[in-house]
Each structure stands twice: as structure tokens, then as C-alpha cells.
Amino acid sequence: MKTKMLVLASLIGVAALSAQAGVGINVSIGLPLPVIVSQPVVVAAPCPPPAPPVVVETVPACPSPDYVWIAGYWSYRPTGYVWVHGGWNYRPAHVMRGHYYGGGYGGHRW
């Protein structure tokens, strides 16, 4: 009977010890290595050239009441700014005196 109790106690002890077992490896040689932080690199994106001066266009006579004047504008291209001339465009049926009626989303004004 004592032998059975001794075996049972040793099995419980081994189980308890194995539950707490862990493996750890620690290597240390001399002083810790210093952390070297380099200076931040500043990258500046190329800026487009400044906007060109305002161009005043002379509006020629309207060819018909069904036409709308579209003003000219500066357009930026990879080679620089380019002036796009204005002109008379035929007005669609849903545009009346500078207002846009109809279309989705409750209509828009322009």
C-alpha cells in the first residue's frame, strides 16, 4: 500500500512540475549595442509654376439666342499653363438663362 501511495504522489509531483516547466534562452555578450537613428530625409515635391496673369477676352456677338458663352480658362499641362479660348456653344433644351433644370438629384444650378 505504501508503494502505491508513493507512486501516486510521485506522479502527481511530476505532473505539477511539468505544468510549470518552461524553456528560456538568454545570451548576453558585453555591453548592449547602441541604437543609431539617422537624420530624416526631406523630400520636396516639385511645385507647379505660379498661375499666369488674367486674360480678358472680347466676347463676339452671339450667333443666336440658343447659344451660351463658355468663358476661357488656363489649363495646366506638363509643359506649363495653356490658355483655352472661350466660345459660343449651343444651349441644350434643359438649360435656361444660366440655370440647369431637371436631371437626377433634384436639379442643379450653374
Secondary structure, 3 states (H helix, E strand, C coil): CHHHHHHHHHHHHHHHHHHCCCCCCCCCCCCCCCCCCCCCCCCCCCCCCCCCCCCCCCCCCCCCCCEEEECCEEEEECCEEEEECCEEEECCCCEECCEECCCCCCCEEC
